[in-house]
């Protein structure tokens, strides 16, 4: 059991916001999927998501008894394990939706690229902790990019463009906090823009379509533009107060693809309306704000870097997913944190929240 002194140092705002998002997730997943398998258990997705949520909460409670600094000691092991998992996907992974990203373990499909994001945050935090204030030359910066670049390329090869872009968001957020100069940062961005035409030629045809069709989805309304069109119709039809739970026509009649995963925010917009969507976004804003505060209050550089990486990851996920469903960003297959259905994503996000709680709890020395 956690002692009273430890309980007083928990961030209850993060706990409450996370709980509210998880409860909302189960309700929306139930609404989006309850008519998909009328001959089977209508709430199979809800039960599965809820079961793994409980399992992860138990993991978080166990994690709170251990100092997050322990993670730094296992950084090298985690890095090589991460590479091994990503390589395993290439040889024994299963394919779906045109990508080979999953490893089947009994009845469970795991997506190593989801776990790799959190593992990369831990490893990069351990690496940058020793380089705080030393990223002053490209000779010092290049090893960091190579370190992140290897798993980045393995994820991109799957192909998983969305997750690989998350790696970049994590990288830039963490090196900024580690003290890289604005001049070097701008030079890196400039170099990135310069090589975009080369990078473009390595993308799959469907990835190119996704990156361009959001400008005008009607160019291919029944193909690559279909998801965006249906998502915008769903969100717009919800108007101010929505059509009510289990009452969204786009979702209930399966016009909206992937309505319980990548496009779950469109279900929220249709069934809960602008008011419901705004409340969800406010909850995310509070969670991200607390992430920033936790990074600022951490007792050491490793904690600050960990919290920064996690907050960068969550911020990128929320911005891209919501922008994608609203039609102002390309469809990249990035799930909405703590909301979209998915065992791997749920585990990554909840364990990340657990690490944030651990960092905040130990901003002062606590005796067990």
C-alpha positions in Angstrom: 0.0 0.0 0.0 1.1 3.6 -0.7 1.8 5.6 2.5 0.1 8.8 3.2 3.1 11.0 2.5 3.5 9.5 -0.9 -0.3 10.0 -1.6 0.0 13.7 -0.8 2.6 14.1 -3.5 0.5 12.5 -6.3 -0.8 14.8 -9.0 -4.5 14.2 -8.6 -5.3 16.6 -11.5 -3.6 14.2 -13.9 -5.3 11.2 -12.3 -8.8 12.8 -12.5 -8.3 14.0 -16.1 -6.9 10.6 -17.2 -9.9 8.8 -15.5 -12.4 11.1 -17.2 -10.8 10.6 -20.6 -10.7 6.8 -20.1 -14.4 6.6 -19.0 -15.4 8.8 -22.0 -13.3 6.5 -24.3 -15.2 3.4 -23.1 -18.5 5.0 -23.7 -17.6 6.3 -27.2 -16.0 3.0 -28.2 -19.2 1.3 -27.1 -21.3 3.7 -29.1 -19.1 3.3 -32.2 -18.9 -0.5 -32.2 -22.1 -1.9 -30.6 -23.8 -2.7 -33.9 -20.7 -4.0 -35.7 -21.1 -7.6 -34.5 -24.9 -8.0 -33.7 -24.5 -11.8 -33.6 -21.6 -11.6 -31.1 -20.9 -9.7 -27.9 -21.9 -6.1 -28.9 -19.5 -4.6 -26.3 -16.5 -6.8 -27.0 -14.3 -3.8 -27.8 -15.4 -2.0 -24.6 -14.7 -5.1 -22.4 -11.3 -5.6 -24.0 -10.3 -2.0 -23.6 -11.5 -1.9 -20.1 -9.7 -5.0 -19.1 -6.4 -3.7 -20.4 -7.0 -0.4 -18.8 -7.3 -2.1 -15.4 -4.2 -4.2 -16.1 -2.2 -1.0 -16.9 -3.5 0.8 -13.8 -2.1 -2.1 -11.7 1.2 -1.7 -13.6 1.2 2.1 -12.8 0.6 1.4 -9.1 3.6 -1.0 -9.0 5.6 1.7 -10.9 4.9 4.3 -8.3 6.8 2.3 -5.7 10.0 2.5 -7.8 12.1 5.6 -8.5 11.9 6.6 -12.1 15.7 7.0 -12.1 15.9 3.2 -12.3 14.8 3.5 -16.0 18.1 5.3 -16.8 20.1 2.2 -15.8 18.3 0.0 -18.3 18.4 2.5 -21.2 20.9 0.5 -23.2 19.0 -2.7 -22.7 15.8 -1.0 -23.7 17.3 0.5 -26.8 18.6 -2.8 -28.1 15.3 -4.6 -27.2 13.5 -1.9 -29.1 15.5 -2.5 -32.2 15.0 -6.3 -31.8 11.2 -5.8 -31.7 11.1 -3.5 -34.7 13.3 -6.0 -36.7 11.1 -8.9 -35.6 8.1 -7.1 -37.2 9.8 -7.2 -40.5 10.3 -11.0 -40.4 7.4 -12.4 -38.3 4.9 -9.5 -38.2 1.4 -9.7 -39.5 0.0 -7.2 -42.1 -3.2 -5.2 -42.1 -4.3 -2.1 -44.0 -1.3 -2.2 -46.2 1.3 -2.2 -43.5 3.3 -4.8 -41.5 3.2 -3.4 -38.0 1.9 -6.1 -35.7 3.2 -9.2 -33.9 0.6 -11.8 -33.0 0.9 -13.3 -29.5 -2.0 -15.7 -29.0 -5.2 -13.7 -29.2 -3.4 -10.4 -28.8 -2.0 -8.3 -31.6 0.8 -6.0 -30.3 2.2 -3.1 -32.2 5.9 -2.7 -31.3 6.1 0.8 -32.9 3.7 2.1 -30.3 5.9 0.8 -27.4 9.0 2.1 -29.3 7.9 5.7 -28.7 8.1 5.5 -24.9 11.2 3.3 -25.0 12.8 6.0 -27.2 11.9 8.7 -24.7 13.5 6.8 -21.9 16.7 6.1 -23.9 17.0 9.6 -25.3 16.5 11.1 -21.8 19.3 9.0 -20.5 21.5 10.0 -23.4 20.7 13.7 -23.3 21.1 13.9 -19.5 24.9 13.6 -20.0 24.8 16.2 -22.8 22.8 19.0 -21.2 24.2 22.3 -22.5 26.7 20.6 -24.7 24.7 20.5 -28.0 26.6 23.4 -29.4 28.1 21.9 -32.5 26.9 19.5 -35.2 29.6 17.1 -34.0 27.7 16.8 -30.8 24.3 16.9 -32.3 24.8 14.2 -35.1 25.2 11.2 -32.7 21.8 12.1 -31.1 20.2 12.1 -34.6 21.8 8.8 -35.5 20.6 7.3 -32.1 17.0 8.2 -32.9 17.4 7.8 -36.7 17.9 4.0 -36.5 14.5 3.1 -34.9 12.9 5.9 -36.9 13.9 4.3 -40.2 12.8 0.8 -39.0 9.4 2.2 -38.1 9.2 4.1 -41.4 10.0 0.9 -43.3 6.9 -0.9 -41.9 5.6 1.6 -43.3 4.3 3.7 -40.4 4.6 7.3 -41.3 2.5 8.6 -38.5 4.6 7.0 -35.7 7.9 8.0 -37.4 6.7 11.6 -37.3 6.0 11.2 -33.6 9.7 10.3 -33.2 10.7 13.6 -34.7 8.3 15.5 -32.4 9.8 13.7 -29.4 13.4 14.4 -30.6 12.9 18.1 -31.2 11.1 18.7 -28.0 13.8 16.9 -25.9 16.8 18.5 -27.6 15.2 21.9 -27.2 15.0 21.4 -23.5 18.5 19.9 -23.5 19.9 23.3 -24.6 20.3 23.1 -28.4 20.7 26.6 -29.8 17.9 28.2 -31.9 20.4 28.8 -34.7 21.2 25.1 -34.9 17.6 24.2 -34.6 16.7 26.5 -37.5 19.5 25.0 -39.6 18.2 21.5 -39.0 14.7 22.5 -40.0 16.1 24.1 -43.1 18.0 21.0 -44.0 14.9 18.9 -43.4 12.9 21.1 -45.8 15.6 20.8 -48.4 15.6 17.0 -48.4 11.8 16.8 -48.5 11.7 16.2 -52.3 14.1 13.3 -51.8 12.1 11.9 -48.9 8.9 12.2 -51.0 10.2 9.6 -53.5 10.6 7.0 -50.8 6.9 7.2 -49.7 4.4 4.6 -50.8 1.7 5.8 -53.3 -1.0 5.7 -50.7 1.1 7.8 -48.3 1.6 10.4 -51.0 -2.2 10.4 -51.6 -2.9 10.9 -47.9 -0.5 13.8 -47.7 -2.0 15.6 -50.7 -5.7 14.7 -50.7 -6.5 16.6 -47.5 -6.1 19.8 -49.6 -9.1 18.7 -51.7 -10.7 15.4 -50.6 -13.2 15.6 -53.5 -10.4 14.7 -55.9 -10.8 11.1 -54.8 -14.1 11.1 -52.8 -14.5 7.3 -52.8 -10.8 6.5 -52.3 -8.2 8.3 -50.3 -10.5 11.3 -49.7 -13.4 9.2 -48.3 -12.2 9.1 -44.6 -11.8 12.9 -44.5 -15.1 13.6 -46.2 -17.1 11.3 -43.9 -15.2 12.6 -40.8 -16.0 16.3 -41.6 -19.7 15.4 -42.3 -19.9 13.6 -38.9 -18.3 16.5 -37.0 -20.4 19.1 -38.8 -23.7 17.2 -38.3 -23.2 17.2 -34.6 -23.6 21.0 -34.4 -23.7 22.4 -30.9 -25.0 19.7 -28.7 -24.6 16.6 -30.9 -27.1 13.8 -31.8 -26.7 12.0 -28.5 -24.9 8.8 -27.6 -25.6 5.9 -29.9 -27.4 8.4 -32.2 -24.7 9.4 -34.7 -25.8 8.3 -38.2 -22.4 8.5 -39.8 -20.9 6.3 -37.1 -23.9 4.0 -36.4 -24.4 3.2 -40.1 -20.7 2.7 -40.7 -20.2 5.5 -43.1 -17.3 6.7 -40.9 -14.3 4.2 -41.3 -12.2 3.3 -38.3 -14.7 5.0 -36.0 -13.4 3.4 -32.8 -9.7 4.0 -33.6 -8.2 6.8 -35.7 -11.5 8.7 -36.2 -13.0 8.4 -32.8 -12.9 12.2 -32.4 -15.4 12.4 -35.3 -17.8 10.2 -33.3 -17.4 12.6 -30.3 -18.1 15.5 -32.6 -21.2 13.9 -34.1 -22.7 12.5 -30.9 -21.6 15.1 -28.3 -21.4 18.1 -30.6 -19.2 21.2 -30.2 -19.8 21.4 -26.5 -18.7 17.8 -25.9 -15.7 18.1 -28.2 -14.6 21.3 -26.5 -14.8 19.6 -23.1 -12.6 16.8 -24.3 -10.1 19.2 -25.8 -10.0 21.2 -22.5 -9.3 17.9 -20.6 -6.3 17.3 -23.0 -5.2 20.9 -22.6 -5.1 20.4 -18.8 -3.2 17.1 -19.1 -0.6 18.7 -21.4 -0.3 21.7 -19.1 0.3 19.4 -16.2 2.9 17.6 -18.3 4.8 20.9 -18.8 4.5 21.7 -15.1 5.8 18.3 -14.1 8.8 18.7 -16.5 9.6 22.1 -14.9 9.3 20.8 -11.3 11.3 17.6 -11.7 14.2 17.2 -9.3 16.7 16.2 -11.9 17.5 16.6 -15.6 16.5 13.0 -16.4 13.0 13.6 -15.0 12.7 16.9 -16.9 13.7 15.2 -20.1 11.4 12.2 -19.5 8.4 14.5 -18.9 9.3 16.7 -21.9 9.4 13.6 -24.2 6.1 12.3 -22.9 4.4 15.7 -23.2 5.8 16.2 -26.7 4.5 12.8 -27.7 1.0 13.4 -26.3 0.8 16.9 -27.7 1.7 15.7 -31.2 -0.8 12.9 -31.0 -3.7 15.2 -30.0 -2.9 18.0 -32.5 -2.5 15.6 -35.5 -5.4 13.3 -34.7 -7.9 16.1 -34.1 -6.5 18.0 -37.1 -6.8 14.9 -39.2 -10.5 14.3 -38.3 -11.3 18.0 -38.9 -9.7 17.8 -42.4 -6.9 20.3 -41.7 -4.1 17.7 -41.5 -3.3 14.6 -43.6 -4.6 11.2 -42.6 -1.6 9.5 -40.9 -3.1 6.9 -38.7 -2.2 8.5 -35.4 -4.6 7.5 -32.6 -6.1 9.9 -30.0 -4.3 9.3 -26.7 -6.4 7.5 -24.0 -9.4 7.6 -26.3 -8.8 5.5 -29.4 -9.3 1.7 -29.2 -6.0 -0.2 -29.2 -4.1 -2.3 -26.7 -0.6 -1.2 -27.6 -1.5 2.5 -27.7 -3.4 2.3 -24.5 -0.5 0.6 -22.7 2.0 3.2 -24.0 -0.2 6.1 -23.0 -1.1 4.9 -19.5 2.4 3.8 -18.7 3.6 7.3 -19.9 1.0 8.9 -17.5 2.4 6.6 -14.7 5.9 7.9 -15.4 4.6 11.5 -15.2 3.0 10.7 -11.8 6.2 9.1 -10.6 8.3 12.2 -11.6 5.9 14.6 -9.9 5.6 12.4 -6.8 9.4 12.5 -6.4 10.0 16.2 -7.0 10.8 16.1 -3.3 12.6 13.3 -1.5 10.1 10.8 -0.2 10.9 8.1 2.4 9.1 4.8 1.9 
